[in-house]
Amino acid sequence: MSISFGVHLGRTSMCLAAEKDGKFDVIANEGGDFITPTVYGLLDGEVLCGIAAKQLRGRKPESVAVNSKGRIGALELNDFCIEDDGRTKKVSVEKVHTQFYKYMKNIAVGFASEDVAQNTTVITVPMDFTKKQREAAKKCAISAGFNVTQIISEVAAATLAYDISQENQDSPEQKCLIFQCGGATLTCSVVSVSGGMVSVINSLKKDIGGDQITEILIEMIAKEFIRKYKADPRETKRGKTKLKINAENAKHVLSSLDTANCYIESLHEGIDYNGNLSRSRFELEFSKTLPKLIEPIEEVLALSNLKPSDISKVILCGGSSKIPKLQSRIKSLFEDAEILNTINPDEVIAVGAAKQASLLPEDLDDKAELNENVGLRALNYDIVFTSEQVAESGDAPIVLIPRNFPIPVRKSYHLPSGSDSISVKVFLRASNQEMNELIQLTLTELSTEAKPSISAHIHRDGGIHIALTEKASNKCDQLTLPAPLPTAAPTTTS
């Protein structure tokens, strides 16, 4: 089966996700990391990107470029000035942006073991990107070798990552909040989910984010250095850059550990810094900034005429949203909502893009207007299941994907919890109601708090992937059948 890719290129980091045989993975770079710094550098005429460029930034900050995302498609400041081999060179934002996509493309080739020029790829952009900015980003990705089938907003990708449009399609309208705390900005968006459709009610972007949080740690390290050595490492550009890089690393460590060791070689005038940063001390200082991160949530709710109790789900995106104290504050604000953070917030948007890519026809042209129709194939059978744990109209099977539904498609159904095991039988049901059993899936040794779900993913070529999963325990029983499965002739849907 073909592989679909989702690419998220953020201000400070980039991430690649892929779908293969119904399974979604975030792909690691050559260093084994799933997140790659969006840093571009020049060293003796050689182009560096990602980890190598970030290391160069600590030694020669004047030889690197950052934040191409914020400048792509801009009318002004469209070149970076980078020092290399004693000379200042101008490098266009588009060239830097393209290099980042090339880096991601090389990771994709390593994963697919083949040329990815024909693989369906979806890239993401911020909601407030203009048409010119979207076109510039797409052009860079295509120049890098990706087959860009569609561009979607980061907000849309976040909702796709958690399948919120696929859940309970017959249930009343629900409201969800997407909280995205990136490097320089914070975006809060309220979306409405009804009948499988997601629409944005309001979105608010503020110039506050991970950089301001990093500054807290920079200040902590600098004050400790001044106390010990009576000198301020922020007096030089190199010292400030080294502080920023190591403070960013410490911020991520403190999201999962109580203490972060910080060693900075030759921080100032040949003096090394070696110290420990505690989460408790960091949180004490962070408490002063925390209200500024919560205010946009309250503001976007007010703009939408909603209360926190009206929100049923909150999706966390962006590396800074991993901070425990920030998560705790959001949870206390939305007491009745489900906080969705089972996917690494750094990876949410890339995963959502990969899911969208897996559902698109290979011949879809993103240049098409939204009101143009797209030809899709449709099922000529129902996919249904039965389970002793689910009682619905007697012993009648439950429809997971109905007949005549356009493919590709991915749908899921949440099953009741409370039992230590669950068994589900999945059938294909023909128009004459004849049942053809596909598989019986079973999960055992479940906790009473388990939240199992059954899902079906019909690929564009007619292949099928059925899975019974329980995310908390990482248990899964599944079946993958290759194409062709019986499908009707192409139909047209908008």
LUMDRENSE-290235 format. One record per residue (C-alpha): residue number from 1; y, x, z negated. Coordinates in steps of 0.25 Angstrom, whole numbers, plus 2048, in hexadecimal, padded with zeros to 3 digits. Each point is the difference from the previous one (the first is absolute). Layout:
<rs>
@n:NUM	v:Y	u:X	w:Z
...
</rs>
This chain:
<rs>
@n:1	v:800	u:800	w:800
@n:2	v:80E	u:804	w:802
@n:3	v:809	u:806	w:7F5
@n:4	v:80E	u:7FA	w:7FD
@n:5	v:80B	u:808	w:7F9
@n:6	v:80C	u:7FC	w:7F8
@n:7	v:80B	u:80A	w:7FE
@n:8	v:80B	u:800	w:7F5
@n:9	v:80B	u:80A	w:801
@n:10	v:809	u:800	w:7F4
@n:11	v:80C	u:807	w:7FC
@n:12	v:7F9	u:80A	w:7F7
@n:13	v:7F1	u:7FE	w:804
@n:14	v:7F7	u:7FB	w:80B
@n:15	v:7F2	u:7FA	w:800
@n:16	v:7F5	u:7FC	w:80A
@n:17	v:7F6	u:7F6	w:7FE
@n:18	v:7F4	u:7FC	w:809
@n:19	v:7F7	u:7F4	w:802
@n:20	v:7F2	u:803	w:805
@n:21	v:7F4	u:7F6	w:800
@n:22	v:808	u:7F7	w:7F7
@n:23	v:803	u:80B	w:7F5
@n:24	v:80E	u:804	w:7FD
@n:25	v:803	u:80F	w:7FC
@n:26	v:80C	u:808	w:7FE
@n:27	v:7FE	u:80D	w:807
@n:28	v:802	u:80E	w:7F9
@n:29	v:808	u:80B	w:806
@n:30	v:7FB	u:80F	w:801
@n:31	v:803	u:802	w:7F1
@n:32	v:7F7	u:7F4	w:7FC
@n:33	v:80D	u:7F8	w:7FC
@n:34	v:802	u:7F1	w:805
@n:35	v:80F	u:801	w:7FF
@n:36	v:807	u:80B	w:808
@n:37	v:80F	u:804	w:7FE
@n:38	v:809	u:7FD	w:80B
@n:39	v:806	u:80D	w:801
@n:40	v:803	u:808	w:80D
@n:41	v:802	u:80F	w:800
@n:42	v:803	u:80C	w:809
@n:43	v:7FB	u:80E	w:7FC
@n:44	v:801	u:80C	w:80A
@n:45	v:800	u:7F6	w:80C
@n:46	v:7F3	u:7F8	w:7FB
@n:47	v:801	u:7F2	w:7FD
@n:48	v:7FB	u:7FC	w:7F2
@n:49	v:7FD	u:7F2	w:7FB
@n:50	v:7FB	u:7F9	w:7F4
@n:51	v:7FB	u:808	w:7F5
@n:52	v:803	u:80E	w:806
@n:53	v:80E	u:7FB	w:803
@n:54	v:802	u:7FB	w:7F1
@n:55	v:7FB	u:80E	w:7FB
@n:56	v:80B	u:806	w:80A
@n:57	v:80A	u:7F7	w:7FA
@n:58	v:7FE	u:806	w:7F2
@n:59	v:803	u:80E	w:806
@n:60	v:80A	u:7FD	w:80B
@n:61	v:806	u:7F2	w:7FE
@n:62	v:80A	u:803	w:80C
@n:63	v:7F4	u:801	w:809
@n:64	v:7FA	u:7F2	w:7FF
@n:65	v:804	u:7F2	w:803
@n:66	v:7FE	u:7F3	w:7F8
@n:67	v:802	u:7F1	w:802
@n:68	v:7FF	u:7FF	w:80F
@n:69	v:7FC	u:7F1	w:7FD
@n:70	v:80E	u:7FD	w:7FB
@n:71	v:807	u:806	w:80C
@n:72	v:7F6	u:7FC	w:80B
@n:73	v:808	u:7F8	w:80B
@n:74	v:80D	u:802	w:7F9
@n:75	v:80D	u:802	w:808
@n:76	v:805	u:80B	w:7F8
@n:77	v:7FA	u:80D	w:7F9
@n:78	v:7F5	u:800	w:80A
@n:79	v:7FC	u:80E	w:7FF
@n:80	v:7FB	u:809	w:7F4
@n:81	v:806	u:80E	w:7FF
@n:82	v:7F5	u:809	w:7FC
@n:83	v:801	u:80F	w:7FD
@n:84	v:7F5	u:809	w:806
@n:85	v:7FF	u:80F	w:802
@n:86	v:80F	u:801	w:7FC
@n:87	v:805	u:7F6	w:80A
@n:88	v:803	u:7F1	w:7FE
@n:89	v:7F9	u:7F7	w:80A
@n:90	v:802	u:7F2	w:803
@n:91	v:7F4	u:7F7	w:800
@n:92	v:801	u:7F1	w:804
@n:93	v:7FB	u:7F5	w:7F6
@n:94	v:7F7	u:7FB	w:80B
@n:95	v:7F9	u:80E	w:801
@n:96	v:7FE	u:800	w:7F1
@n:97	v:7FB	u:7F2	w:800
@n:98	v:7F7	u:802	w:80B
@n:99	v:7FA	u:80D	w:7F9
@n:100	v:7FD	u:7F7	w:7F4
@n:101	v:7F8	u:7F6	w:809
@n:102	v:7F9	u:80C	w:807
@n:103	v:7FB	u:805	w:7F2
@n:104	v:7FB	u:7F2	w:7FD
@n:105	v:7F9	u:800	w:80E
@n:106	v:7F9	u:80D	w:7FE
@n:107	v:7FA	u:7FA	w:7F3
@n:108	v:7FC	u:7F3	w:808
@n:109	v:7F9	u:809	w:80A
@n:110	v:7F9	u:807	w:7F5
@n:111	v:7FB	u:7F3	w:7FA
@n:112	v:7FC	u:7FA	w:80D
@n:113	v:7FB	u:80D	w:807
@n:114	v:805	u:7FB	w:80D
@n:115	v:80E	u:7FE	w:807
@n:116	v:807	u:7F4	w:7F9
@n:117	v:809	u:7FD	w:80C
@n:118	v:7F9	u:7F3	w:803
@n:119	v:7FE	u:7FC	w:7F1
@n:120	v:808	u:7F4	w:7FC
@n:121	v:80B	u:805	w:7F6
@n:122	v:80B	u:7F9	w:7F8
@n:123	v:80C	u:807	w:7FA
@n:124	v:809	u:7FB	w:7F5
@n:125	v:80F	u:800	w:7FF
@n:126	v:80A	u:7FA	w:7F5
@n:127	v:804	u:7F2	w:802
@n:128	v:80E	u:803	w:802
@n:129	v:7FD	u:80A	w:80C
@n:130	v:808	u:7FC	w:80C
@n:131	v:7FA	u:7FE	w:80E
@n:132	v:805	u:80D	w:804
@n:133	v:7F9	u:807	w:7F4
@n:134	v:7F3	u:7F9	w:802
@n:135	v:800	u:804	w:80F
@n:136	v:803	u:80F	w:7FB
@n:137	v:7F5	u:800	w:7F6
@n:138	v:7F6	u:7FA	w:80A
@n:139	v:804	u:80A	w:80B
@n:140	v:7FE	u:80C	w:7F6
@n:141	v:7F2	u:7FA	w:7FD
@n:142	v:7FC	u:7FF	w:80E
@n:143	v:805	u:80E	w:804
@n:144	v:7F7	u:805	w:7F4
@n:145	v:7F4	u:7FA	w:807
@n:146	v:7FE	u:7F2	w:7F9
@n:147	v:7FD	u:7F4	w:807
@n:148	v:80B	u:7F7	w:7F9
@n:149	v:7FB	u:7F2	w:802
@n:150	v:80A	u:7FA	w:7F6
@n:151	v:80B	u:803	w:7F6
@n:152	v:801	u:7F8	w:7F3
@n:153	v:809	u:800	w:7F4
@n:154	v:7FC	u:807	w:7F3
@n:155	v:800	u:7F3	w:7F9
@n:156	v:7F7	u:7F9	w:80A
@n:157	v:7F6	u:80C	w:7FF
@n:158	v:800	u:7FF	w:7F0
@n:159	v:7FC	u:7F1	w:801
@n:160	v:7F5	u:804	w:80A
@n:161	v:7FA	u:80A	w:7F7
@n:162	v:7FD	u:7F6	w:7F6
@n:163	v:7FC	u:7F5	w:80A
@n:164	v:809	u:7F6	w:7F9
@n:165	v:801	u:7F8	w:80D
@n:166	v:7F1	u:7FF	w:801
@n:167	v:7FE	u:7FA	w:7F2
@n:168	v:800	u:7F1	w:7FC
@n:169	v:805	u:7FC	w:80E
@n:170	v:7FF	u:7F1	w:7FB
@n:171	v:807	u:803	w:7F3
@n:172	v:80F	u:7FC	w:7FE
@n:173	v:80B	u:80A	w:804
@n:174	v:801	u:80C	w:7F7
@n:175	v:80B	u:80A	w:7FE
@n:176	v:7FE	u:80F	w:7FF
@n:177	v:809	u:80C	w:7FD
@n:178	v:7FE	u:80D	w:806
@n:179	v:806	u:80B	w:7F8
@n:180	v:802	u:80D	w:808
@n:181	v:806	u:80C	w:7F8
@n:182	v:801	u:80C	w:80A
@n:183	v:807	u:80D	w:800
@n:184	v:80E	u:7FC	w:802
@n:185	v:800	u:7F1	w:800
@n:186	v:7FA	u:7F4	w:7F9
@n:187	v:7FD	u:7F3	w:808
@n:188	v:7FC	u:7F3	w:7FA
@n:189	v:7FB	u:7F5	w:809
@n:190	v:7FC	u:7F2	w:7FD
@n:191	v:7F6	u:7FA	w:80A
@n:192	v:7FA	u:7F2	w:801
@n:193	v:7F1	u:7FE	w:803
@n:194	v:7FB	u:7F3	w:806
@n:195	v:7F5	u:7FC	w:809
@n:196	v:7FD	u:80F	w:803
@n:197	v:80E	u:803	w:804
@n:198	v:809	u:809	w:7F9
@n:199	v:810	u:7FF	w:802
@n:200	v:80A	u:808	w:7F9
@n:201	v:80A	u:7F8	w:7F7
@n:202	v:809	u:80B	w:7FC
@n:203	v:800	u:80F	w:800
@n:204	v:80A	u:809	w:7F8
@n:205	v:801	u:80F	w:802
@n:206	v:807	u:809	w:7F5
@n:207	v:804	u:80F	w:801
@n:208	v:7F8	u:804	w:7F4
@n:209	v:7F1	u:805	w:7FF
@n:210	v:7F7	u:80B	w:7FE
@n:211	v:80C	u:80B	w:801
@n:212	v:807	u:7FA	w:7F4
@n:213	v:7F3	u:800	w:7F8
@n:214	v:7FE	u:80F	w:804
@n:215	v:80E	u:803	w:7FC
@n:216	v:7FC	u:7FC	w:7F2
@n:217	v:7F5	u:80B	w:800
@n:218	v:809	u:80A	w:806
@n:219	v:80A	u:7FE	w:7F5
@n:220	v:7F5	u:802	w:7F6
@n:221	v:7FB	u:80D	w:806
@n:222	v:80E	u:805	w:802
@n:223	v:804	u:7FE	w:7F2
@n:224	v:7F4	u:807	w:7FA
@n:225	v:803	u:80C	w:809
@n:226	v:80E	u:800	w:7FC
@n:227	v:7FC	u:7FF	w:7F1
@n:228	v:7F7	u:80C	w:802
@n:229	v:807	u:809	w:80A
@n:230	v:80F	u:7FC	w:7FF
@n:231	v:800	u:7FE	w:80F
@n:232	v:800	u:7F4	w:809
@n:233	v:7F6	u:800	w:80B
@n:234	v:808	u:7F5	w:808
@n:235	v:80B	u:80A	w:803
@n:236	v:7F8	u:804	w:80D
@n:237	v:7FB	u:7F8	w:80C
@n:238	v:7F2	u:807	w:7FE
@n:239	v:800	u:7FD	w:7F1
@n:240	v:803	u:7F1	w:803
@n:241	v:7F6	u:7FF	w:80A
@n:242	v:7F5	u:807	w:7F8
@n:243	v:804	u:7F6	w:7F4
@n:244	v:7FF	u:7F4	w:809
@n:245	v:7F2	u:804	w:806
@n:246	v:7FA	u:803	w:7F3
@n:247	v:806	u:7F3	w:7F9
@n:248	v:7FA	u:7F8	w:80B
@n:249	v:7F3	u:805	w:7FD
@n:250	v:801	u:7FE	w:7F1
@n:251	v:805	u:7F2	w:803
@n:252	v:7F3	u:7FD	w:807
@n:253	v:7F7	u:807	w:7F5
@n:254	v:807	u:7F8	w:7F5
@n:255	v:7FC	u:7F3	w:807
@n:256	v:7F2	u:803	w:7FC
@n:257	v:800	u:80A	w:7F5
@n:258	v:807	u:801	w:7F3
@n:259	v:805	u:80F	w:803
@n:260	v:804	u:808	w:80C
@n:261	v:800	u:80F	w:800
@n:262	v:80C	u:805	w:808
@n:263	v:800	u:80F	w:805
@n:264	v:80B	u:804	w:809
@n:265	v:800	u:80E	w:805
@n:266	v:80E	u:807	w:800
@n:267	v:807	u:7F4	w:7FE
@n:268	v:80D	u:807	w:7FD
@n:269	v:804	u:80F	w:801
@n:270	v:7F2	u:804	w:800
@n:271	v:7FC	u:7F8	w:7F3
@n:272	v:7F4	u:7F7	w:801
@n:273	v:7FF	u:7F3	w:7F9
@n:274	v:7F3	u:7FB	w:7F9
@n:275	v:801	u:7F3	w:7F8
@n:276	v:7F9	u:7F3	w:7FD
@n:277	v:806	u:7F3	w:802
@n:278	v:7FB	u:7F4	w:7F8
@n:279	v:7FF	u:7F2	w:805
@n:280	v:806	u:7FB	w:7F3
@n:281	v:80D	u:808	w:802
@n:282	v:801	u:7FD	w:80E
@n:283	v:7FE	u:7F1	w:7FD
@n:284	v:80B	u:801	w:7F6
@n:285	v:80A	u:805	w:80A
@n:286	v:7FB	u:7F7	w:80B
@n:287	v:803	u:7F4	w:7F7
@n:288	v:80F	u:802	w:804
@n:289	v:7FD	u:7FF	w:80F
@n:290	v:7F5	u:7F5	w:7FF
@n:291	v:80A	u:7F4	w:800
@n:292	v:806	u:805	w:80D
@n:293	v:7F2	u:7FF	w:806
@n:294	v:7FE	u:7F2	w:7FB
@n:295	v:80D	u:7FA	w:803
@n:296	v:7FD	u:7FF	w:80F
@n:297	v:7F4	u:7F7	w:7FD
@n:298	v:808	u:7F7	w:7F8
@n:299	v:80B	u:800	w:80B
@n:300	v:7F6	u:7FD	w:80B
@n:301	v:7FA	u:7F4	w:7F8
@n:302	v:80E	u:7FB	w:7FE
@n:303	v:803	u:800	w:80F
@n:304	v:7F3	u:7F9	w:802
@n:305	v:802	u:7F5	w:7F5
@n:306	v:7F4	u:804	w:7F9
@n:307	v:7FB	u:804	w:7F2
@n:308	v:7F6	u:80A	w:7FC
@n:309	v:7F6	u:7F5	w:7FD
@n:310	v:801	u:7FC	w:80F
@n:311	v:7FA	u:80D	w:804
@n:312	v:7F0	u:800	w:801
@n:313	v:7FE	u:80E	w:805
@n:314	v:808	u:80E	w:7FF
@n:315	v:7FC	u:80B	w:80A
@n:316	v:804	u:80E	w:7FB
@n:317	v:804	u:80A	w:80B
@n:318	v:805	u:80E	w:800
@n:319	v:7FD	u:80C	w:7F7
@n:320	v:80A	u:7FD	w:7F5
@n:321	v:7FA	u:7F3	w:7FE
@n:322	v:7F4	u:807	w:7FA
@n:323	v:808	u:803	w:7F3
@n:324	v:7F9	u:7F9	w:7F4
@n:325	v:80D	u:7FC	w:7F9
@n:326	v:806	u:7FA	w:80D
@n:327	v:7F3	u:7F8	w:803
@n:328	v:800	u:7FB	w:7F1
@n:329	v:80E	u:7FB	w:802
@n:330	v:7FC	u:7F9	w:80D
@n:331	v:7F4	u:7FA	w:7F9
@n:332	v:808	u:7FB	w:7F4
@n:333	v:80A	u:7F9	w:80A
@n:334	v:7F5	u:7F9	w:808
@n:335	v:7F7	u:7FC	w:7F5
@n:336	v:7F9	u:7F5	w:809
@n:337	v:7FF	u:809	w:80C
@n:338	v:7F4	u:808	w:805
@n:339	v:805	u:80F	w:801
@n:340	v:7FA	u:806	w:80D
@n:341	v:7FE	u:80F	w:7FE
@n:342	v:7F1	u:803	w:803
@n:343	v:804	u:807	w:80C
@n:344	v:808	u:80D	w:7FE
@n:345	v:80F	u:7FC	w:801
@n:346	v:802	u:80C	w:809
@n:347	v:7F5	u:7FB	w:80A
@n:348	v:803	u:7F1	w:800
@n:349	v:808	u:7FF	w:80C
@n:350	v:7F7	u:809	w:809
@n:351	v:7F4	u:7F8	w:7FC
@n:352	v:807	u:7F3	w:804
@n:353	v:804	u:806	w:80D
@n:354	v:7F2	u:804	w:803
@n:355	v:7FB	u:7F2	w:7FC
@n:356	v:80A	u:7FA	w:80A
@n:357	v:7FB	u:80A	w:80B
@n:358	v:7F2	u:7FC	w:7FE
@n:359	v:804	u:7F1	w:803
@n:360	v:807	u:803	w:80D
@n:361	v:7FB	u:7FE	w:80E
@n:362	v:7FF	u:80E	w:807
@n:363	v:809	u:7FB	w:80B
@n:364	v:80B	u:7FA	w:7F7
@n:365	v:80E	u:805	w:805
@n:366	v:80A	u:801	w:7F4
@n:367	v:80B	u:7FE	w:80A
@n:368	v:7FC	u:7F1	w:801
@n:369	v:80A	u:7F7	w:7FA
@n:370	v:7FB	u:7F8	w:7F4
@n:371	v:7FF	u:7F3	w:807
@n:372	v:7F7	u:805	w:80B
@n:373	v:7F1	u:7FD	w:7FF
@n:374	v:7F5	u:80A	w:7FF
@n:375	v:7F2	u:7FE	w:806
@n:376	v:7F6	u:801	w:7F5
@n:377	v:7F1	u:7FD	w:800
@n:378	v:7FB	u:7F5	w:7F6
@n:379	v:7F3	u:7FD	w:7F8
@n:380	v:7F7	u:7F5	w:805
@n:381	v:7F9	u:7FF	w:7F3
@n:382	v:804	u:7FF	w:7F1
@n:383	v:7FD	u:80B	w:7F6
@n:384	v:7FC	u:7F9	w:7F3
@n:385	v:7FA	u:804	w:7F3
@n:386	v:7F9	u:7FA	w:7F4
@n:387	v:7FF	u:805	w:7F2
@n:388	v:7FB	u:7FA	w:7F3
@n:389	v:80D	u:804	w:7F9
@n:390	v:808	u:7F7	w:809
@n:391	v:7FF	u:7F1	w:7FF
@n:392	v:807	u:7FA	w:80C
@n:393	v:7FD	u:7F2	w:805
@n:394	v:7F1	u:801	w:7FB
@n:395	v:7F8	u:80A	w:808
@n:396	v:809	u:801	w:80C
@n:397	v:803	u:80E	w:805
@n:398	v:80E	u:805	w:7FF
@n:399	v:807	u:804	w:80D
@n:400	v:805	u:80E	w:7FF
@n:401	v:805	u:801	w:80F
@n:402	v:800	u:7F3	w:808
@n:403	v:7FB	u:7FE	w:80E
@n:404	v:80B	u:802	w:80B
@n:405	v:808	u:80A	w:7F7
@n:406	v:806	u:80B	w:809
@n:407	v:7FA	u:80E	w:7FE
@n:408	v:802	u:80B	w:7FB
@n:409	v:801	u:7FA	w:7F2
@n:410	v:7FE	u:803	w:7F1
@n:411	v:7FE	u:7F6	w:7F5
@n:412	v:7FC	u:800	w:7F2
@n:413	v:7FC	u:7F6	w:7F5
@n:414	v:801	u:803	w:7F1
@n:415	v:7F4	u:7FC	w:7F8
@n:416	v:800	u:7FB	w:7F2
@n:417	v:7FE	u:80A	w:7F5
@n:418	v:7F8	u:7FF	w:7F3
@n:419	v:7F2	u:803	w:804
@n:420	v:7F9	u:80E	w:800
@n:421	v:7FB	u:7FE	w:80E
@n:422	v:803	u:7F9	w:80D
@n:423	v:7F8	u:7FD	w:80C
@n:424	v:806	u:7FB	w:80E
@n:425	v:7F9	u:7FC	w:80C
@n:426	v:808	u:801	w:80D
@n:427	v:7FD	u:7F8	w:80D
@n:428	v:804	u:7FE	w:80E
@n:429	v:801	u:7F0	w:802
@n:430	v:800	u:7FB	w:80F
@n:431	v:807	u:7F4	w:805
@n:432	v:7F3	u:7F8	w:7FE
@n:433	v:800	u:804	w:7F1
@n:434	v:7F4	u:809	w:802
@n:435	v:801	u:80B	w:7F5
@n:436	v:7FC	u:80F	w:803
@n:437	v:800	u:808	w:7F4
@n:438	v:806	u:80E	w:801
@n:439	v:7FE	u:806	w:7F3
@n:440	v:7FF	u:7FE	w:7F1
@n:441	v:809	u:809	w:7F8
@n:442	v:7FF	u:802	w:7F1
@n:443	v:808	u:807	w:7F5
@n:444	v:7FA	u:802	w:7F2
@n:445	v:804	u:806	w:7F3
@n:446	v:80E	u:7FA	w:801
@n:447	v:809	u:7FE	w:7F4
@n:448	v:805	u:7F2	w:7FC
@n:449	v:80E	u:804	w:805
@n:450	v:7FB	u:804	w:80E
@n:451	v:807	u:7FA	w:80C
@n:452	v:7F6	u:800	w:80B
@n:453	v:804	u:7FC	w:80F
@n:454	v:7F9	u:7FE	w:80D
@n:455	v:807	u:805	w:80D
@n:456	v:7FD	u:7FF	w:80E
@n:457	v:807	u:809	w:80B
@n:458	v:7FD	u:7FD	w:80F
@n:459	v:804	u:80B	w:808
@n:460	v:807	u:7FF	w:80E
@n:461	v:7F3	u:803	w:807
@n:462	v:7F9	u:7F5	w:7F8
@n:463	v:7F9	u:809	w:7F6
@n:464	v:7FF	u:7FB	w:7F2
@n:465	v:802	u:806	w:7F2
@n:466	v:7FC	u:7F8	w:7F4
@n:467	v:802	u:805	w:7F2
@n:468	v:7FE	u:7FB	w:7F1
@n:469	v:809	u:809	w:7F8
@n:470	v:805	u:801	w:7F2
@n:471	v:80C	u:80A	w:800
@n:472	v:801	u:803	w:7F1
@n:473	v:7F2	u:805	w:7FF
@n:474	v:800	u:805	w:80F
@n:475	v:7F3	u:7F9	w:802
@n:476	v:7FD	u:7FB	w:80F
@n:477	v:7F5	u:7FA	w:808
@n:478	v:803	u:7FF	w:80E
@n:479	v:7FB	u:7FE	w:80F
@n:480	v:805	u:806	w:80D
@n:481	v:7FB	u:7FA	w:80D
@n:482	v:804	u:806	w:80D
@n:483	v:806	u:7F8	w:80C
@n:484	v:7FD	u:7F8	w:807
@n:485	v:7FF	u:7F4	w:7F7
@n:486	v:802	u:7F2	w:808
@n:487	v:80E	u:7FD	w:803
@n:488	v:807	u:7F6	w:809
@n:489	v:808	u:803	w:80B
@n:490	v:80F	u:805	w:7FE
@n:491	v:809	u:7F6	w:7FA
@n:492	v:80F	u:801	w:7FE
@n:493	v:807	u:7FF	w:7F3
@n:494	v:80E	u:803	w:7FC
</rs>
